[in-house]
Amino acid sequence: MAQTEELAYQSATDLAAAVRDRTLSPVEIVDHFLDRIEARNPSLNAFVFLAADEARAAARLAEKAVMDGDELGSLHGVPTALKDLFDFHPGWPSTYGGIRALRQNIVDFHCTYAERMKAAGAILLGKTNSPVMGFRGTCDNPLFGPTRNPFDTDRNSGGSSGGSAAAVADGLLPLAEGTDGGGSVRIPASWCGVVGYKASFGRVPFVARPNAFGGVSPFLFEGVLARSVADAALGASVLTGYDPRDPFALDETVDYVGAVGRSMEGVRVAYSPDFGMYPVDPKVAAVVEQAVSSLRDAGAVVEQIDMTMPHDQQELAELWCRMMAGVEVLETFKAQGIDLLADHAEDLPAEYRGYVEDTYRRSSVQTLRDQQMRSAVYDAIQAVFGPYDLLVTPTLACLPVLNANDGNTAGPSEIKGVPVNPMIGWCMTYPINYSGHPAISVPAGMAEGNLPVGLQIIGRRYDDLSVIAAASALEQVRPWRDTYERCAARPI
C-alpha cells in the first residue's frame, strides 16, 4: 500500500497504541482523517454530516489527556462515526435515513454507540448514510442519494449501514457504527469487503424510548464495522456491558479480544450454501465455497448440511417487512406534531408506505401468527447447534447492485430465475435477527475481479467468542488486507 495511504489504513488497534506511546497525536490523526473525508467523500457519499470543529476540539482535549498522563480509554484518540438512522448524538441532526422532512431534526441525547465510544476515548467525526427507516438492504434515500461502493462506484455499498461500511473500506475511518435489524451490519460489510459483527442479543445494550421493549421484534442490535477482526473485537469490547435502561441487557464480561487468534482445531462447522431456502448467484457460491475450504485449512471440521426451513424465503422476507415497518417511530413523531405519513408521504418510499399501511390494518391475532413463524425459524437454527459449534453461509445471495438515480436503489427482484423480495429477500442475514444468535460477515474473496463477497459465521446463542475465533482464523489463512489497495487507488 502506498506510503500516503499508510495512516488511512492503520487499524484502530494500532492507532490507539500509537496514541498511548505518543508516536501519533490525536490531533494529527483527526486532521488526517478529516482531510481524507473532504477529498474522497464526494465520490462516495458515505458521510452525510461532518462535525469537523467539534472533532478537532475533542482531539485537542484528547491530546492534553495524553500529555497530562491521564488514564486513557482503549480507543483514545481513534476516529469513528455514527450512522444516520436510530443513532443519536446531542446537537446533531437525525434524519432517520434521509427523510427530507427531518433534515433539521436535532436530538439531545446519545445512543449506546456514541455514549460508549466517547467513554473509551474515541472521537466522533459525524454521521454516515443509510436508507429511510433502514427499510432495505441497500443504501439510498431521497435526501442524500445513494452511497457508492468504493470497489466500484457505479454500484451500491449495501445497507442499511452502507455509509459506515464504505467509509471504513475507503480508509476514511478505521471503524464505524452499524446497526442491525435484518443484517444492516453484515450486508454492507459483505458488499464493501469489510468485517461486520453483531453480538448475541443482550450483549450490547439497546436503549430505546419511549418503548424500552421496542428492540425485540425482530431483535435489533448496535454493532461495529472494521477492516480487521481484531478491530471488530476491540469495538465490541467497548460496546458490550450491562445498562439498566435496557431490560434485556446481560451483565457479563466478554473477552472478545482474547478470542482473536484462538485455535480452530477440532471445531465442528456446519456449512449451508443456501440456508435451506435462498437462490444464490453461482458467482457468490463459488467464492464462498473456497473460503469454507480455508476454514478446513485452519483446523476446523467442516461438513455441508441440508437445512430445512419451515417457510420459504419469500414468506420470511415478507414477515421481516411487516415486523420492520416502523409504525412506532411514526407514531412517536406524530405525537410530537410531525405526521410523516399524512403530511410528508412523498419523503417515504412507496414500498415502505405499503408495509406501514398493512401494519395498521393487521390484527393482534395476525401479529401472534407472525411470531409463531419467527419461532419456527429459531427452532430450525437451534437444531443445527446440536452436533455443530458454528454455522456458516454466504452473507448475501447476490453481488452489489447498480445504483439508481431516483433515491430508491433496491436489490434484485429475482436470482437464478427465482423471485425474491427486493427489499431484503436476497439477504441471508435476517433469519439471525429472528433468532438473536451472534453473527459476523468477513470477506470471503472477490467475484468478477473487483466485487467483494462475504462469508457469514453464526454461533450458538452467547457463544460470541467462537464466532470471533473463527473469523480471526479465516483472516489468518485467507488475509484480505491487500484488497483495500483497490479502494485506495480508485480515481476521485
C-alpha positions as CSV (number, residue, x, y, z in Angstrom):
1,M,0.0,0.0,0.0
2,A,1.4,3.4,-0.9
3,Q,3.1,5.4,1.9
4,T,0.4,8.2,1.7
5,E,-2.2,5.6,2.5
6,E,-0.5,4.0,5.5
7,L,-2.1,6.2,8.2
8,A,-5.5,5.9,6.5
9,Y,-5.4,2.1,6.6
10,Q,-3.9,1.7,10.0
11,S,-6.0,-0.3,12.3
12,A,-7.9,1.1,15.3
13,T,-5.9,-1.1,17.5
14,D,-2.6,0.3,16.1
15,L,-3.8,3.9,16.2
16,A,-4.8,3.6,19.8
17,A,-1.4,2.1,20.7
18,A,0.4,4.9,18.8
19,V,-1.5,7.5,20.8
20,R,-0.6,5.8,24.1
21,D,3.0,5.5,23.0
22,R,3.0,9.2,21.9
23,T,4.2,8.3,18.4
24,L,1.0,9.8,17.0
25,S,-1.2,12.6,18.4
26,P,-5.0,12.6,18.4
27,V,-4.8,16.0,16.7
28,E,-2.6,14.6,13.9
29,I,-4.9,11.6,13.4
30,V,-8.1,13.5,13.4
31,D,-6.8,16.2,11.0
32,H,-5.6,13.4,8.6
33,F,-9.0,11.7,8.5
34,L,-11.0,14.9,8.2
35,D,-8.8,15.9,5.2
36,R,-9.2,12.5,3.7
37,I,-13.0,12.7,4.1
38,E,-13.0,16.1,2.5
39,A,-11.1,14.8,-0.5
40,R,-12.8,11.4,-1.0
41,N,-16.3,11.6,0.4
42,P,-17.8,13.5,-2.5
43,S,-17.1,10.5,-4.7
44,L,-18.7,8.0,-2.2
45,N,-21.4,9.9,-0.4
46,A,-20.6,7.9,2.8
47,F,-20.8,10.8,5.2
48,V,-23.9,12.9,5.3
49,F,-22.9,15.1,8.4
50,L,-19.5,16.1,9.5
51,A,-18.8,17.7,12.9
52,A,-15.2,18.8,12.0
53,D,-14.8,21.7,14.5
54,E,-16.3,19.5,17.3
55,A,-14.0,16.6,16.4
56,R,-10.9,18.9,16.3
57,A,-11.8,20.3,19.7
58,A,-12.2,16.8,21.1
59,A,-8.8,15.8,19.6
60,R,-7.1,18.7,21.4
61,L,-8.6,17.6,24.7
62,A,-7.5,14.0,24.0
63,E,-4.0,15.2,23.3
64,K,-3.9,17.1,26.5
65,A,-5.0,14.0,28.4
66,V,-2.1,12.1,26.9
67,M,0.4,14.8,27.8
68,D,-1.0,15.1,31.4
69,G,-0.6,11.3,31.9
70,D,-4.3,10.7,32.4
71,E,-5.8,7.2,32.3
72,L,-6.7,6.6,28.6
73,G,-9.5,4.5,27.2
74,S,-9.0,1.6,24.8
75,L,-9.8,3.8,21.8
76,H,-8.3,7.1,23.0
77,G,-7.9,9.4,20.0
78,V,-9.3,7.0,17.4
79,P,-11.8,8.5,15.0
80,T,-15.2,6.8,14.4
81,A,-18.7,7.8,13.2
82,L,-22.3,7.2,13.8
83,K,-24.9,6.0,11.4
84,D,-27.8,8.4,10.5
85,L,-30.7,6.2,11.5
86,F,-31.8,5.4,15.0
87,D,-28.5,6.7,16.2
88,F,-28.0,9.9,18.2
89,H,-25.6,12.5,19.4
90,P,-26.6,15.7,21.2
91,G,-26.8,18.6,18.9
92,W,-26.5,16.6,15.7
93,P,-29.2,16.1,13.1
94,S,-31.1,12.8,12.8
95,T,-32.9,12.3,9.6
96,Y,-33.8,8.6,10.2
97,G,-32.2,7.6,6.9
98,G,-32.6,10.7,4.7
99,I,-36.2,11.7,5.3
100,R,-36.4,15.2,3.9
101,A,-38.9,16.5,6.5
102,L,-36.4,15.6,9.2
103,R,-33.3,17.4,7.7
104,Q,-33.4,19.8,10.6
105,N,-34.4,17.3,13.3
106,I,-31.9,17.8,16.1
107,V,-31.7,15.4,19.1
108,D,-30.4,16.0,22.6
109,F,-29.3,12.5,23.7
110,H,-26.7,9.7,23.0
111,C,-27.3,6.3,21.6
112,T,-25.2,3.5,23.1
113,Y,-22.5,3.6,20.4
114,A,-21.9,7.3,20.8
115,E,-22.0,7.1,24.6
116,R,-19.6,4.2,25.0
117,M,-17.2,5.1,22.2
118,K,-16.7,8.6,23.7
119,A,-16.2,7.0,27.1
120,A,-13.5,4.8,25.6
121,G,-11.8,8.0,24.2
122,A,-12.8,7.6,20.6
123,I,-13.6,10.8,18.6
124,L,-16.8,11.0,16.7
125,L,-16.4,12.8,13.3
126,G,-20.0,12.8,12.1
127,K,-22.8,10.6,10.7
128,T,-23.0,8.2,7.7
129,N,-25.6,7.5,5.2
130,S,-28.5,4.9,5.4
131,P,-31.9,4.3,3.7
132,V,-35.2,5.6,5.0
133,M,-36.0,3.9,8.3
134,G,-33.4,1.3,7.5
135,F,-36.0,-0.4,5.5
136,R,-34.0,-2.2,2.8
137,G,-30.6,-3.9,2.3
138,T,-29.3,-1.1,0.1
139,C,-28.2,2.4,1.0
140,D,-30.1,5.1,-0.8
141,N,-32.6,7.8,0.1
142,P,-34.4,10.8,-1.4
143,L,-32.5,13.4,0.7
144,F,-28.8,12.3,0.3
145,G,-28.9,9.8,-2.5
146,P,-27.0,6.5,-2.7
147,T,-23.7,5.6,-1.1
148,R,-21.3,4.3,-3.7
149,N,-19.3,1.2,-3.3
150,P,-15.5,2.1,-3.0
151,F,-14.7,-1.1,-5.1
152,D,-17.0,0.0,-7.9
153,T,-18.6,3.4,-7.6
154,D,-21.3,2.5,-10.1
155,R,-22.6,0.1,-7.5
156,N,-24.2,0.3,-4.1
157,S,-22.5,-0.1,-0.8
158,G,-25.3,-2.2,0.8
159,G,-27.4,-1.2,3.7
160,S,-28.6,-0.1,5.9
161,S,-25.2,0.8,7.4
162,G,-23.8,1.5,3.9
163,G,-22.2,4.8,4.6
164,S,-20.2,3.3,7.5
165,A,-19.1,0.3,5.6
166,A,-18.0,2.4,2.5
167,A,-16.1,4.8,4.8
168,V,-14.2,2.1,6.5
169,A,-13.3,0.3,3.3
170,D,-12.1,3.5,1.7
171,G,-9.8,4.4,4.6
172,L,-12.0,7.4,5.8
173,L,-12.2,5.7,9.2
174,P,-10.7,2.7,11.0
175,L,-14.1,1.6,12.4
176,A,-17.7,2.9,12.4
177,E,-21.1,2.2,13.8
178,G,-23.6,-0.2,12.2
179,T,-27.0,-1.1,13.5
180,D,-28.6,-4.4,12.5
181,G,-32.3,-5.2,12.4
182,G,-32.1,-7.6,9.4
183,G,-28.5,-7.7,8.6
184,S,-27.6,-4.0,8.4
185,V,-24.1,-4.5,9.8
186,R,-23.4,-7.7,7.8
187,I,-25.0,-6.7,4.4
188,P,-22.8,-3.7,3.7
189,A,-19.8,-5.5,5.2
190,S,-20.2,-8.2,2.6
191,W,-20.5,-5.7,-0.4
192,C,-17.8,-3.4,0.8
193,G,-15.3,-6.2,1.8
194,V,-15.1,-5.3,5.5
195,V,-15.8,-7.0,8.8
196,G,-19.3,-6.6,10.2
197,Y,-20.0,-8.0,13.7
198,K,-23.2,-8.2,15.7
199,A,-23.1,-9.8,19.1
200,S,-25.7,-12.1,20.7
201,F,-28.9,-10.3,21.7
202,G,-28.4,-8.7,25.1
203,R,-24.7,-8.2,25.0
204,V,-24.8,-4.7,23.6
205,P,-27.5,-2.6,25.3
206,F,-30.2,-1.2,23.0
207,V,-31.5,1.8,24.8
208,A,-34.9,2.6,23.2
209,R,-37.5,5.1,24.4
210,P,-40.4,5.7,24.8
211,N,-40.7,1.8,24.4
212,A,-37.8,0.1,26.3
213,F,-39.1,-3.2,24.8
214,G,-39.1,-2.0,21.2
215,G,-35.9,-3.8,20.0
216,V,-37.1,-7.3,20.1
217,S,-39.4,-7.8,17.0
218,P,-37.2,-8.7,15.3
219,F,-34.1,-8.4,17.5
220,L,-32.2,-5.1,16.9
221,F,-28.5,-4.6,17.5
222,E,-25.8,-2.0,17.6
223,G,-22.5,-3.3,16.2
224,V,-19.3,-2.3,14.6
225,L,-17.8,-2.2,11.1
226,A,-14.0,-2.6,10.7
227,R,-11.3,-3.8,8.4
228,S,-9.9,-6.5,10.7
229,V,-11.4,-9.0,13.1
230,A,-9.1,-7.6,15.9
231,D,-10.6,-4.2,15.4
232,A,-14.2,-5.6,15.4
233,A,-13.4,-7.4,18.6
234,L,-12.0,-4.2,20.2
235,G,-15.0,-2.3,19.2
236,A,-17.3,-4.9,20.6
237,S,-15.5,-4.9,23.9
238,V,-16.2,-1.2,24.2
239,L,-19.9,-1.6,23.3
240,T,-20.7,-4.7,25.4
241,G,-21.8,-4.5,29.0
242,Y,-24.8,-4.0,31.3
243,D,-27.0,-1.0,31.1
244,P,-30.0,-0.7,33.5
245,R,-32.0,1.2,30.9
246,D,-32.2,-2.0,28.7
247,P,-34.5,-4.7,30.2
248,F,-32.6,-7.4,28.2
249,A,-29.0,-6.3,28.8
250,L,-26.7,-9.1,30.0
251,D,-24.5,-8.4,33.0
252,E,-21.4,-10.3,31.8
253,T,-17.8,-9.6,30.9
254,V,-16.8,-11.0,27.5
255,D,-13.1,-11.1,26.3
256,Y,-13.6,-10.6,22.6
257,V,-10.0,-9.5,22.0
258,G,-8.7,-12.6,23.8
259,A,-10.6,-14.8,21.2
260,V,-8.6,-13.4,18.3
261,G,-6.1,-16.0,17.2
262,R,-7.7,-18.8,19.2
263,S,-7.2,-22.3,17.6
264,M,-9.9,-23.7,15.4
265,E,-8.6,-27.3,15.8
266,G,-11.5,-29.7,16.0
267,V,-14.2,-27.1,15.9
268,R,-17.2,-28.5,14.1
269,V,-18.7,-26.2,11.4
270,A,-21.9,-26.8,9.5
271,Y,-21.8,-25.2,6.1
272,S,-25.1,-24.4,4.4
273,P,-24.7,-23.0,0.9
274,D,-28.3,-21.6,0.8
275,F,-29.6,-21.5,4.4
276,G,-32.1,-24.1,3.2
277,M,-34.2,-21.7,1.1
278,Y,-32.3,-19.0,-0.8
279,P,-31.4,-19.0,-4.5
280,V,-27.7,-17.9,-4.6
281,D,-25.8,-16.4,-7.5
282,P,-23.3,-19.0,-8.7
283,K,-20.5,-16.4,-8.7
284,V,-21.2,-15.8,-5.0
285,A,-21.4,-19.5,-4.2
286,A,-18.1,-20.2,-5.9
287,V,-16.2,-17.6,-3.8
288,V,-17.8,-18.8,-0.5
289,E,-17.0,-22.4,-1.3
290,Q,-13.3,-21.5,-1.5
291,A,-13.5,-19.6,1.8
292,V,-15.1,-22.5,3.6
293,S,-12.2,-24.7,2.4
294,S,-9.9,-22.2,4.2
295,L,-11.7,-22.9,7.5
296,R,-10.6,-26.6,7.0
297,D,-7.1,-25.3,6.5
298,A,-7.4,-23.6,9.8
299,G,-8.1,-26.9,11.5
300,A,-11.9,-26.9,11.6
301,V,-14.0,-29.9,10.8
302,V,-16.4,-28.6,8.1
303,E,-19.4,-30.6,6.9
304,Q,-22.0,-29.4,4.3
305,I,-25.6,-29.8,5.6
306,D,-29.0,-29.6,4.1
307,M,-31.0,-27.2,6.3
308,T,-34.8,-27.3,6.2
309,M,-36.7,-24.0,6.9
310,P,-40.3,-24.1,7.9
311,H,-41.3,-21.4,5.4
312,D,-39.9,-20.3,2.0
313,Q,-37.7,-17.3,1.6
314,Q,-40.5,-15.1,0.2
315,E,-42.8,-15.7,3.1
316,L,-40.0,-15.0,5.6
317,A,-38.9,-11.8,3.8
318,E,-42.5,-10.6,3.9
319,L,-42.5,-11.4,7.6
320,W,-39.4,-9.2,8.1
321,C,-41.0,-6.3,6.2
322,R,-44.1,-6.5,8.3
323,M,-42.1,-6.5,11.5
324,M,-39.8,-3.7,10.5
325,A,-42.4,-1.3,9.1
326,G,-41.5,1.2,11.9
327,V,-45.0,2.2,12.9
328,E,-43.9,3.0,16.4
329,V,-41.4,5.6,15.2
330,L,-44.1,7.2,13.0
331,E,-46.4,7.3,16.0
332,T,-43.7,8.9,18.2
333,F,-43.2,11.7,15.6
334,K,-46.9,12.1,15.2
335,A,-47.2,12.7,19.0
336,Q,-44.6,15.5,18.6
337,G,-46.7,17.1,15.8
338,I,-44.9,15.6,12.8
339,D,-47.2,13.4,10.8
340,L,-44.8,11.9,8.3
341,L,-47.4,9.6,6.7
342,A,-50.1,12.2,6.3
343,D,-48.1,15.3,5.5
344,H,-44.8,14.1,4.1
345,A,-45.7,10.8,2.3
346,E,-43.5,11.8,-0.7
347,D,-40.5,11.5,1.6
348,L,-41.2,7.9,2.3
349,P,-40.5,5.2,-0.4
350,A,-43.7,3.7,-1.8
351,E,-42.5,0.2,-0.8
352,Y,-42.2,1.3,2.8
353,R,-45.5,3.1,2.9
354,G,-47.2,-0.1,1.6
355,Y,-46.0,-2.1,4.5
356,V,-46.8,0.6,7.0
357,E,-50.4,0.8,5.8
358,D,-50.6,-3.0,6.0
359,T,-49.3,-2.9,9.6
360,Y,-52.0,-0.5,10.7
361,R,-54.6,-2.9,9.3
362,R,-53.3,-6.1,10.9
363,S,-54.9,-7.6,14.0
364,S,-53.2,-8.8,17.1
365,V,-54.0,-12.4,16.1
366,Q,-52.1,-11.9,12.9
367,T,-49.2,-10.5,14.8
368,L,-49.2,-13.6,17.1
369,R,-49.1,-15.8,14.0
370,D,-46.1,-13.8,12.7
371,Q,-44.3,-14.5,16.0
372,Q,-45.0,-18.2,15.5
373,M,-43.4,-18.1,12.1
374,R,-40.4,-16.5,13.7
375,S,-40.3,-19.1,16.4
376,A,-40.1,-21.9,13.8
377,V,-37.1,-20.2,12.2
378,Y,-35.4,-20.0,15.6
379,D,-36.0,-23.7,16.1
380,A,-34.6,-24.6,12.7
381,I,-31.4,-22.6,13.5
382,Q,-31.1,-24.0,17.0
383,A,-31.3,-27.6,15.6
384,V,-28.0,-27.0,13.7
385,F,-26.2,-26.4,17.0
386,G,-26.8,-29.8,18.4
387,P,-23.9,-31.5,16.6
388,Y,-22.1,-28.4,15.4
389,D,-20.4,-25.4,17.0
390,L,-20.8,-23.0,14.2
391,L,-23.0,-22.4,11.1
392,V,-21.5,-20.7,8.0
393,T,-23.4,-19.4,5.0
394,P,-22.9,-16.8,2.3
395,T,-23.8,-13.4,3.8
396,L,-25.7,-12.4,0.7
397,A,-27.2,-14.2,-2.3
398,C,-26.0,-11.7,-4.9
399,L,-23.3,-9.3,-5.9
400,P,-23.6,-5.5,-5.4
401,V,-26.3,-3.9,-7.5
402,L,-26.0,-0.8,-9.7
403,N,-27.2,2.5,-8.1
404,A,-30.4,4.0,-9.3
405,N,-30.7,7.8,-9.9
406,D,-34.0,8.4,-8.1
407,G,-33.0,7.8,-4.5
408,N,-34.7,4.4,-4.5
409,T,-32.0,1.8,-5.2
410,A,-33.3,-1.7,-4.4
411,G,-31.9,-5.2,-4.5
412,P,-32.7,-7.7,-7.2
413,S,-36.2,-9.0,-7.7
414,E,-35.0,-12.4,-8.8
415,I,-31.9,-14.6,-8.6
416,K,-31.4,-17.6,-10.8
417,G,-34.9,-17.1,-12.1
418,V,-36.4,-17.3,-8.6
419,P,-38.4,-14.3,-7.3
420,V,-37.0,-12.6,-4.2
421,N,-38.2,-9.5,-2.3
422,P,-36.0,-6.6,-3.5
423,M,-36.1,-5.0,0.0
424,I,-34.5,-7.9,1.9
425,G,-35.1,-11.2,0.2
426,W,-31.6,-11.6,-1.1
427,C,-30.0,-11.0,2.3
428,M,-29.1,-14.3,4.1
429,T,-28.9,-12.3,7.3
430,Y,-32.4,-11.5,8.6
431,P,-33.1,-15.0,10.0
432,I,-30.5,-14.3,12.6
433,N,-32.4,-11.2,13.7
434,Y,-35.4,-13.5,14.3
435,S,-33.2,-15.7,16.5
436,G,-30.7,-13.5,18.2
437,H,-27.6,-15.6,17.6
438,P,-24.2,-13.9,17.3
439,A,-23.0,-13.5,13.7
440,I,-20.2,-11.9,11.7
441,S,-19.6,-11.2,8.0
442,V,-16.0,-11.4,6.9
443,P,-14.5,-11.0,3.4
444,A,-14.6,-14.3,1.5
445,G,-12.9,-13.1,-1.7
446,M,-13.7,-11.3,-4.9
447,A,-16.0,-12.1,-7.8
448,E,-15.9,-10.6,-11.3
449,G,-12.4,-9.3,-10.4
450,N,-13.3,-6.4,-8.1
451,L,-16.6,-7.2,-6.3
452,P,-16.4,-8.3,-2.7
453,V,-18.3,-11.4,-1.4
454,G,-18.9,-12.0,2.3
455,L,-19.0,-15.2,4.4
456,Q,-21.4,-15.3,7.4
457,I,-20.3,-17.1,10.5
458,I,-23.0,-17.8,13.1
459,G,-22.6,-19.1,16.6
460,R,-24.6,-20.6,19.4
461,R,-26.5,-18.0,21.5
462,Y,-24.0,-16.3,23.7
463,D,-21.0,-18.1,22.2
464,D,-19.7,-14.9,20.7
465,L,-16.1,-15.9,21.3
466,S,-16.3,-18.9,18.9
467,V,-17.6,-16.6,16.2
468,I,-14.7,-14.1,16.7
469,A,-12.2,-17.0,16.8
470,A,-13.4,-18.5,13.5
471,A,-13.4,-15.1,11.8
472,S,-9.9,-14.5,13.0
473,A,-8.7,-17.9,11.8
474,L,-10.1,-17.2,8.4
475,E,-8.3,-13.9,8.3
476,Q,-5.1,-15.6,9.1
477,V,-5.3,-18.2,6.4
478,R,-7.0,-16.1,3.8
479,P,-6.0,-12.4,4.5
480,W,-7.9,-9.6,2.8
481,R,-5.9,-6.5,3.8
482,D,-4.4,-6.1,0.3
483,T,-7.9,-5.8,-1.3
484,Y,-8.2,-2.3,0.0
485,E,-5.4,-1.2,-2.3
486,R,-8.2,-1.2,-5.0
487,C,-10.2,1.3,-3.0
488,A,-7.1,3.4,-2.2
489,A,-6.1,3.5,-5.9
490,R,-9.5,4.4,-7.3
491,P,-9.7,7.7,-9.2
492,I,-11.6,10.5,-7.4
